Amino acid sequence: MNETDDFSIGSLLIYRDITEEQKNLFIDFLSTDVSNSFKVLFNVIDDDFLVMELLDIFAGKRIQFPDRKKLYKLLEKVKIYTYVRSKNYSPESYRLLAKQYKKRISQIRSTVERVDSLIKNKNLKDRRE
C-alpha cells in the first residue's frame, strides 16, 4: 500500500488495493467515528472502488439529501410531466392526471411548465459548456 500526505482529490484512490480485512476495519471506523450511514453506503454500492472514489470526491463536504416527502413530490412531478409529454400535451392527459392526483388542471399544467422550463434551462446550460 502506498501512503501519501497529499490530500488532493484522487489521493484516496491509492488505497484501492486494501485487503478485505482493512476495508472492513475502515468501514467500522467510519461508522463509529463519523456516521453509521457509511456502512449502508458500502453495502448499497457494491463496488469498493466506487465508494472510495465517492469518499475521495466528497471528502470534507456535507451532502444533504432531501427528505422522502420531497423525493416523492419530485417523482410525482416527473411522472406527471412524462405522461403529459407522452400524450403530446393533450387536454385529456391533463384532465386524467388532475383526477388521478386530485389536483386542479391548472396545477398539473403548472407542474408540466416548471419541469419543461427546467429541461430547457438545463439543455441551454449544457450547450454553453
N, C-alpha and C positions, 0 to 999 in steps of 0.2 A: 504494500500500500504506500503510495506516495503521499507525503504530507507537505503542506504549504501554509504559509501565513498570508497568502494573497486572498483577500476576502472579496474579490470582484465576482461579478456574475459569471458562472461557469466553473468556479473553483471547487464547488462541492462535487462536481461530476467526476473528479479523480477518484472518488470513493465508490464508484460503481462496482468495483471488484471485491467488495467486502463479503465476508462469509455469511452464511445463514445465521449463525450464532451472533455475529456482530450486528447484523441487520435487526435481529430480534431485540438485542440489548439497546440499540439505538432507538427503536420504536418504544420500548419500555421507558427509556429516559425521557423521550419527547412526551409520552403520555402522562408520566407522573410530574415532570418538571414544568410542562407547558399546558397541555390540554389532552384529554382522552380522545379528542377528535382525530389526532394523528394516527391512532391505532385503526380507527374507522377508515381513514384515508388510505392507509396501506392495504386494508382488506378490500375496499371497494375498487381501488385502482390496482389491479393485479399485475403491475409492471413496476418492478423496483426502480428501474432507470427513470421511468416517467415520474414517479413520486419524488425521487431525488432531484430531478430537473425542476419540478414544481416548487419544491422546497428552496432550491437554489434561486430560481427566478423571483420568488416572493419573499425571500429571507428579509426579515426586518419590516415587512409591510403588514398592515392589517387588512384582512379581507372580510367584508361583511356580506353575508348572503341575506336576501330578502326573506321575510317570514313566509310560511306556507300560504297564508291568505293572499299575500301579494303575488306569489308564484301562481296560484290558482287564477287570480284575476288576469294576469298576463297571458296565461294559457288560454283562458276564455276569449280574450281579445284576438289572439292568433287564430283560434278556431273560427270565430265569427268572421274575421277577415278572409281567411282562406275559403270558407264556404261561399261567402258572397262573391268573391272573385271567381270561384269555380263555376258559378251560375251567371257569369258575365254581368254582375251587379244588377240583376233583375229585381224589380219591385217585389216579386213574390219571395225571393230569398230573404229580403229584409223583413217581410211580414212573418215568414216562418220562424225566423230567428227571434223576432220580438216575442212571438208566442212561446217559443221554447224556453227562452231565458227570462220570460216575464218582464220584459222591458218595453219601452216605447220604441216605435220605429225610429224616431229621431235619435234615441240613444244608440241604437245599432248603427245608424248612419254616421253618427259622430265617432264611434269606435272605428269603423271602417276608414273614415277620413284620417283619423290620427295615425293608424297603422300605415295607411297609404303614404302619408306625409313622412313618417319615419323612414319608410323604404326609399322614397325619393331622395330624402336628405342623405341617407347612407350611400346610395348609388352616386350621388353628386360628390360626396366626400371621397369615395373610392376612386372616382375618375381623376380627382385632383392629386391624389397620392401617387 
